[in-house]
Amino acid sequence: MTWFVLGSTVAAALAIALGTMFPALAMGRAIREALASLARQPEAERAILRTLIIGLAMIESLAIYCLVIVLIILFRNPLIGYLVK
């Protein structure tokens, strides 16, 4: 039982690390490209900003879903019922 708890904790730590690292990289890249687009076409500021905000919200939702799954693994692991029997 302790090995299972330790393994699920390590898996949760890796999942939250990767689940926040990759969306953060994607957000940085999206902002970089938006700024480059604004430098080339300043008159399209509204369309670029609107698309950027929607894209950033979608990327951020990936990190939030990862956090929810990690919290489920840590506090209410569905596999623990099989090990207790």
C-alpha positions in Angstrom: 0.0 0.0 0.0 2.8 2.5 0.8 4.5 1.8 -2.5 1.3 2.5 -4.3 0.8 5.8 -2.4 4.4 6.7 -3.1 4.1 5.8 -6.8 0.9 7.8 -7.2 2.5 10.8 -5.5 5.5 10.7 -7.8 3.2 10.3 -10.8 1.1 13.3 -9.7 4.2 15.4 -9.2 5.5 14.5 -12.7 2.0 15.2 -14.2 1.7 18.6 -12.6 5.2 19.5 -13.7 4.7 18.5 -17.3 1.1 19.7 -17.2 2.2 23.2 -16.4 5.5 23.4 -18.3 4.1 22.6 -21.7 1.1 25.0 -21.5 3.5 27.7 -20.3 5.8 27.2 -23.2 2.8 27.2 -25.6 1.6 30.5 -24.0 5.0 32.1 -24.4 5.1 31.0 -28.0 1.5 32.3 -28.7 2.3 35.7 -27.2 5.6 35.9 -29.1 3.8 35.3 -32.4 1.0 37.7 -31.5 3.6 40.5 -30.9 5.3 39.7 -34.1 2.0 39.9 -35.9 1.2 43.2 -34.3 4.6 44.5 -35.4 3.8 43.5 -39.0 0.2 44.6 -39.0 -0.7 47.1 -36.3 -4.1 47.8 -37.9 -5.2 44.2 -37.2 -4.8 44.7 -33.4 -8.4 43.9 -32.5 -8.5 40.6 -34.4 -5.1 39.5 -33.2 -5.9 40.4 -29.5 -9.3 38.6 -29.6 -7.7 35.5 -31.1 -4.8 35.6 -28.7 -7.1 35.9 -25.6 -9.3 32.9 -26.8 -6.2 30.9 -27.5 -4.6 31.6 -24.2 -7.8 30.6 -22.4 -7.8 27.3 -24.2 -4.2 26.7 -23.4 -4.7 27.6 -19.7 -7.7 25.2 -19.5 -5.2 22.3 -20.2 -3.2 23.2 -17.2 -6.4 23.5 -15.0 -7.6 20.0 -16.2 -4.1 18.6 -15.3 -4.4 20.1 -11.9 -7.9 18.6 -11.4 -6.6 15.1 -12.4 -3.6 15.4 -10.1 -5.8 16.4 -7.2 -8.1 13.4 -7.9 -5.0 11.1 -8.0 -3.7 12.5 -4.7 -6.8 12.8 -2.6 -9.4 10.3 -4.0 -7.5 7.7 -5.9 -10.0 5.3 -7.5 -7.5 2.4 -7.4 -7.0 2.4 -3.6 -10.3 0.5 -3.1 -8.8 -2.5 -4.9 -5.7 -2.5 -2.7 -7.5 -2.2 0.6 -9.5 -5.4 0.0 
